[in-house]
Amino acid sequence: MENYDLTVIGSGPGGYVAAIRAAQLGMKTSIVEKYPCLGGTCLNVGCIPSKTLLDSSEHFFNANKHFNSHGITLEKLKMDLSVLMKRKNKIISDSNNGINYLMKKNKIDVFYGLGGFIDSNTIEIKGKETKKINSKNIIIATGSKPMELNNIKNNKHNIITSTEMLNLEEIPQSLNIIGGGVIGIELGVVYARLGTKVSVIEYLDSIIPSMDKDLGNELKKYLSSHLGFEFHLSSKVISAENNNNQKVNIEIENKDKQKIKMSSDLCLLSVGRKPYTEGLNLDIVGIDTDPTGRIKTNDKLQTINNENIYAIGDVIQGQMLAHKAEDEGVFVAETIAGQKPHIDYNLIPNVVYTNPEVASVGKTEEQLKQSDIDYKIGKFPMKASGRARVSNDTEGFVKILASKKDDEILGVHIMSARAADLIAEAVIAMEYKAAAEDIAIISHAHPTFAESIKEAALIATDNRPLHI
Ligand code: FAD
């Protein structure tokens, strides 16, 4: 039986990054993956394919709606969905090859098959053949799967989850989305840009509900006015039924207890994701999960009862984000190597890849209110930005929340073109405990979207903006 210092079960962004960092630190490392390719949800059915479709659909939308304002006229514009999907599949397979290369480069042994515990140091891998390996330390990085509702299941035909939605063969005329979180909104935007009539049904009173409410409200306005989205907030879905493979009939109940019937070609079930632990045989090693199925860990991300078995990423508590999983992978590898790494979960940014993009880090206004923290707000509208006017990206704002006591930045919330990249400035500032005035006095190149962060900081610190 082969012996390893570390074996990682699951090759998503948490798992493969943990393996690379462990190998860099001199550990003899292996990784086990049940699918025939590496990269997990993120690369195969998550971040990368969804962003690829968002990118292609944005080009189509701009060519359709915005090019003429630049004097560019296109006739008979057409979207060939099969080419778009082929491009997406090529990006996935190129990236799969990229991870294979990284595994070879770092001398990490890759085993394909379902990994399960035999005991706390032995893993059985059920692949083409069944084999056992021994490992001093083990990281569980088995990720998550789309959630279904008790009475509404994925039929892989017209009631589907994000996984199937990333592989459509035809553009649907109409799409009802159950769940107004990030995944549902992003996939709705892809198809709305291609001409699909999109409706979103959300149980809570705001879309992207985990983010600052201003962002949800502004994004909702944008999606309604520019992409024709229809929203049913504070509404619950009672049933969704496949009508002879033609349409999906949905019944919802709104906050006034009115029942509304809806019908669409497709229904996307995007009500969250659940941790995936099937086949691991957690009971054999006495690993506990919480009521939502997440593996319980301590502050070193060790599982309870087994100090040599760790868990990271979507399968444990916290936001289900690829970079959170990666940070935890590095954290555990360095912990095993005897280092004292650190993760500040408050500083993990969150992004929605619509256009304008939405990005945030730190506390929301609602959280500050709830914790009775005195704060001030600096909010700068993108329509006052010269750079935004140049590219016709005048929707949105930068909002900085800073402590009234000492001006320290507590949260940054952006809706703007390129917000996904802009938020990095806020993360760095907050990591170094910057005050709003620190950003306000730093030179920002002109004309850039980033100047809006400086303007919002000027407002937050002392209400002294230069451009409004
Ligand atoms: P995963 O990526 O889920 O990987 C787990 C791996 O473990 C899988 O390959 C699985 O096959 C394997 N596995 C499971 N059980 C076993 C076993 N017993 N033996 C062997 N292998 C096993 N996050 C972002 O940060 N940014 C985004 O833009 C973003 N977009 C997304 C879009 C969509 C449509 C979806 C669905 C998700 C998106 N996410 C995004 C979330 C992101 O994909 C996840 O947070 C991330 O992939 C979690 O990484 P992980 O390593 O924990 O697990």
Residues whose N, C-alpha, C, O or C-beta is under 5 A from the ligand:
A	BS01	FAD	I9 G10 S11 G12 P13 G14 G15 V32 E33 K34 Y35 G39 G40 T41 C42 V45 G46 C47 S50 G113 L114 G115 A141 T142 G143 S144 S162 I183 Y276 E278 G279 L280 I312 G313 D314 V315 M320 L321 A322 H323 A325
